[in-house]
Amino acid sequence: AWSLLGQAPALSADERTTIAGIKEALAVGTENAVKSLGREDGYFGHAVVKILLPPSAQKLADVARKAGFSRQVDELVLGMNRAAEKAAPLAASHFADAIRGMGIRDVQAILKAGDTGATAFFERTTRTNLHAAFKPSVAQSIERVGASRAYRNLMERAQRVPLLGVQSFDLDEHVTNKALDGLFFVVGEEEKKIRRNPLARTSSVLKAVFGR
């Protein structure tokens, strides 16, 4: 029961174990996700989260390839993914802050949620800050690896093609959003492993919480 002073009652041993287990699961899942994406080919070599041109620019890529500019298109796609890989480690501190700030109600909601309930909590609480952290890094990396130049060259060529109708897009914003989409997808996959696969529960706390 709540005390007369309006303070929450002390947590039981079982509740403390549950909170510790959820926080550890989040720490393990996010660490694995950041490590896997924040290395060379982390995004570029991933079958699901590899960053491609937006659908609105796909016509441009197709025409450019037919016109003999496949190398430029490939350079742009590679550059987008390299920028995302460079930014991925920035997520670690934001995830750690979110974990530290979790309360019992957050934990209870996550336990009642589906296979990616913790990931949904993370996305809700960190995406805005992660976007702000990622975008400057993405912009810098895109310029450094030459992706901005490749993009400008492709758009200049597109404008010379009558009736192609390709709309320009914000390259930095596109890569930032896709990098975050990919990050949360991989965090979700890590969460599913911990929930479903006993071998992924690497500590006694995780086994106690998710083996029930």
C-alpha positions in Angstrom: 0.0 0.0 0.0 1.0 3.6 -0.4 2.3 5.4 2.7 0.6 8.4 4.3 3.3 10.6 2.9 2.3 9.6 -0.6 5.5 7.7 -1.3 5.6 4.4 -3.3 6.1 1.3 -1.2 9.4 -0.5 -1.2 9.8 -2.9 -4.0 9.7 -6.6 -3.4 12.7 -8.9 -4.2 10.8 -10.2 -7.2 10.0 -6.7 -8.5 13.7 -5.7 -8.1 14.7 -8.8 -10.0 12.2 -8.0 -12.8 13.5 -4.4 -13.1 17.1 -5.6 -13.2 16.2 -8.2 -15.8 14.5 -5.8 -18.1 17.2 -3.3 -17.8 19.9 -5.9 -18.5 18.0 -7.2 -21.5 17.8 -3.7 -22.9 21.5 -3.1 -22.2 22.5 -6.4 -23.9 20.2 -5.9 -26.9 21.2 -2.3 -27.5 24.9 -3.0 -27.1 24.7 -5.9 -29.6 22.7 -3.7 -32.1 25.1 -0.8 -31.9 28.2 -3.1 -32.3 26.7 -4.9 -35.3 25.7 -1.7 -37.1 28.6 0.5 -36.1 31.2 -1.4 -38.0 32.1 -1.5 -41.7 29.2 -3.1 -43.7 27.0 -3.1 -40.6 24.3 -1.4 -42.6 25.6 -1.9 -46.1 25.9 -5.7 -45.7 22.6 -6.2 -43.8 19.8 -7.7 -45.9 17.1 -5.8 -44.2 18.4 -2.4 -43.0 20.8 -1.5 -45.9 19.9 2.0 -46.8 18.7 2.5 -50.4 17.6 5.6 -52.3 14.0 6.6 -51.5 11.3 5.3 -53.9 11.0 8.8 -55.4 14.6 8.6 -56.6 14.6 5.1 -57.8 13.6 6.2 -61.3 16.7 8.4 -61.3 18.9 5.5 -60.3 17.4 3.3 -63.0 17.9 5.9 -65.7 21.4 6.7 -64.5 22.5 3.0 -64.6 21.1 2.6 -68.2 23.1 5.8 -69.2 26.3 4.3 -67.9 26.5 5.9 -64.5 26.2 2.7 -62.3 29.4 3.6 -60.5 28.0 6.9 -59.4 24.8 5.3 -58.1 26.8 2.6 -56.3 29.0 5.3 -54.7 26.0 7.2 -53.4 24.4 4.1 -51.9 27.7 3.0 -50.3 28.3 6.5 -48.9 24.8 6.6 -47.3 25.4 3.4 -45.5 29.0 4.3 -44.4 27.5 7.5 -42.9 25.0 5.5 -41.0 27.7 3.1 -39.7 29.7 6.0 -38.5 26.8 7.4 -36.6 25.6 4.2 -35.0 27.9 4.3 -31.9 26.4 7.6 -30.9 23.3 5.7 -29.8 25.0 4.0 -26.9 24.9 6.8 -24.4 21.3 7.7 -25.3 20.2 4.1 -24.7 22.1 4.0 -21.4 20.4 7.2 -20.2 17.0 5.7 -21.1 17.7 2.5 -19.2 18.8 4.4 -16.1 15.6 6.4 -16.2 13.3 3.5 -16.3 10.8 3.0 -13.5 8.6 0.1 -12.3 5.7 1.2 -14.5 7.9 1.2 -17.6 9.0 -2.3 -16.7 5.5 -3.5 -16.1 4.3 -2.1 -19.5 7.2 -3.8 -21.3 6.5 -7.1 -19.7 2.9 -6.9 -20.9 3.8 -5.9 -24.4 4.7 -8.1 -27.3 8.1 -9.4 -28.4 9.4 -5.9 -29.1 7.8 -4.0 -26.2 11.1 -2.8 -24.9 12.2 -1.7 -28.3 9.0 0.3 -28.7 9.7 2.0 -25.3 13.2 2.8 -26.5 12.0 4.3 -29.8 9.4 6.4 -28.0 11.9 7.7 -25.4 15.1 8.2 -27.5 14.3 8.7 -31.1 14.0 12.5 -31.0 17.3 12.8 -29.2 19.0 10.2 -31.4 17.8 12.1 -34.5 19.4 15.2 -33.2 22.7 13.4 -32.4 22.8 11.4 -35.7 22.1 14.0 -38.2 25.2 16.2 -37.8 27.4 13.0 -37.9 25.6 11.8 -41.0 26.0 15.1 -42.7 29.7 15.2 -42.0 30.2 11.6 -43.1 28.2 12.0 -46.3 30.4 14.9 -47.3 33.6 13.2 -46.3 33.0 10.0 -48.2 31.8 11.8 -51.3 28.2 10.8 -51.2 27.0 14.5 -51.4 29.1 14.9 -54.6 27.7 11.7 -56.1 24.1 12.9 -55.2 24.6 16.3 -56.8 26.1 14.7 -59.9 23.1 12.4 -60.3 20.6 15.2 -59.8 22.4 17.4 -62.4 22.2 14.6 -64.9 18.5 14.0 -64.0 17.6 17.6 -64.7 18.9 17.2 -68.3 16.6 14.3 -69.0 13.2 15.6 -70.4 10.1 14.4 -68.6 12.0 12.3 -66.1 10.3 14.2 -63.3 12.7 13.3 -60.4 12.2 15.3 -57.2 15.3 16.1 -55.1 15.3 14.9 -51.6 17.1 15.8 -48.3 20.0 13.3 -48.3 21.0 13.9 -44.7 17.4 13.6 -43.5 16.8 10.4 -45.5 20.0 8.7 -44.2 19.4 9.8 -40.6 15.8 8.4 -40.6 16.8 5.2 -42.3 19.7 4.7 -40.0 17.4 5.0 -37.0 14.8 2.7 -38.5 17.5 0.1 -39.0 18.9 0.6 -35.5 15.5 0.0 -33.9 14.8 -3.0 -36.2 18.1 -4.6 -35.0 17.4 -3.8 -31.4 14.0 -5.4 -31.8 15.6 -8.6 -33.2 18.0 -8.7 -30.2 15.0 -8.3 -27.9 13.2 -11.2 -29.6 16.3 -13.4 -29.1 16.4 -12.8 -25.4 12.6 -13.4 -25.0 12.5 -16.5 -27.1 15.9 -18.2 -27.0 17.2 -19.4 -23.7 20.7 -19.5 -25.1 20.6 -15.7 -25.5 19.9 -15.2 -21.8 23.5 -14.6 -20.7 23.0 -14.1 -17.0 21.0 -15.6 -14.1 18.9 -12.4 -13.9 17.8 -12.7 -17.5 17.1 -16.4 -17.0 15.0 -15.6 -14.0 12.9 -12.9 -15.7 12.4 -14.4 -19.2 12.5 -18.1 -18.2 9.2 -17.8 -16.3 
